[in-house]
Amino acid sequence: MTSDRKGESALGRGLDALIRKEKPNKTETPDVKKTTTSEKKSSKKSPVKSSSKTKASSKERKSRKTREDPNKIIVDGVILEVRKNPRISLWSARSAAVLRFLKNTKPAFSISKEASALIEEAVQQKYPEIWEMFEKEDF
């Protein structure tokens, strides 16, 4: 296989097989086609400018939304995360001992339900403003 032929083959070229390089023609002479191409390029420049204005206006809209409620993006992300996985983990040997004692001494005692109720009450009291942001959500 010659080097010219190998260069044309897609096998063994990796990313080069996906990204084709145009070979410049050494014998090209300026003609009408090149003038047409340059005219096309100049005409393409004006739509690009208008699209950049469109992008700027969308950026302005996004910044206005952020200015209205800067925590909205964070709140939305947290809601999605909690809906996927509402569990939290914590380490407290004494609390674990008390809750396991209650599980072994009270019929139908649920460690999870009790821990949830205790944590919700404590979080609501300590962080009432943040708690209100999530009160209307149905988890």
N, C-alpha and C positions, 0 to 999 in steps of 0.2 A: 504494500500500500504506500503510495507516495505521500509526501507531506502536504501537497495541495489537496489530494483526495481525502486525507485524514482530517484536514481542516474543515472539509465540507460535511463530514460524517458527524452525526449527532452523538454517536456512541463514544463514550470515553471522554467527553468534553465537559461533563458536569454542568455548572451554571452557564457556561458558554453555549451550550445547546439551547438553553432557554432565551438567552440574550444574544440576538444576532447582531453582528457588527457589519455595517455597510462598508464595502470596499470602495474607496474613491477611485474613480476612473481617471487615469493619467492623461488620456487623450481627449477629455472633455474640452469643448470650446464654448465661450459665452454665446448664448443664443437667445431666442425669444422665450424659451421655456424658463430659463433662469430669471428673466425679467418678470414673467408671470408669477414665479414662485416668490420673488421679493415683493411683488405687489400684494400677493396673498398674505405674506408675513406682516406687511405694514397695515393691511386691513384687519388682521387678527389682533393687532395691538390694542385697538380701540375697545373691542369687547372685553379684553382682559382688564382694562381700566375700570369699566363699568361693573365688572364682577367683583373687583376689589372694593368698590364702593358698597356693593351689596354685602360683602363679607364684613366690612366695617360697621354697617348698620346692624347686622346680626350680632356682632360683638358688643355694640352699644346696648342692644336689647338684653343680652346676657348679663352685662354689667349692671343694668338697671334692676333686673330681677335679683341679683346678688345684693345690691344696695337696699332693696326693699326688705329682704329677710336673709341676712348672711348665714344663718344657721339652717336654712331650708335644705341646702344640699346635704349637710351633715345629717339632719333628721331623716331625710329620705333614704340615705345610705344605711343608717342604723335600722330603720324599719325593715328594709329588705333583708338585712343581715339577721335580724331577730326572727323574721318570719321563716327563714331557712333553718335557723338553729336557736331556739329560745333558752337554751341551757346556759347556766353559768357555773363555774367551779370555784370553790373556796376551800381554804384549809383552816380548820379550827378544831383542835382536838377536844377541847372542853365542850363545845357545842355539839360535836358529833357524839360524845359520850352521853350527854343529857338526852339528845334525840333518840339514840339507840336504847337507852334505859326506858324512855317512854314507849318506844315500839314494843319492848319486851314486857311491859307492865300494863299497857292499855290495849284492849281489843280494838282492832280496826284503826289503829293509829298509823298515820302516813307521815313519814319523815319529810317527804318531798312537799306535801301540802302545807305542813306546819312551817317548814323552812321558807317556802314561798310567801306565806302570809306574814311571817316575821320580817323578812327582808323587804317586802313591799311597803309595809308600815314604816319601817325605819328609813327607807329611801325617800318615801313621800314626805316624811317630816323633815329630813335633812335637806332635801333639794326640791322644794315645792314648785319653783319656777320651771325647772326642767321637767318635773313630773307632769305639769299641765300641758307641755308640748305633746306628750304622748297619751294623754287621757282619752282623746277622741278616737284613738286607734283601737281596732278590735284585734287583739292578739289571742 
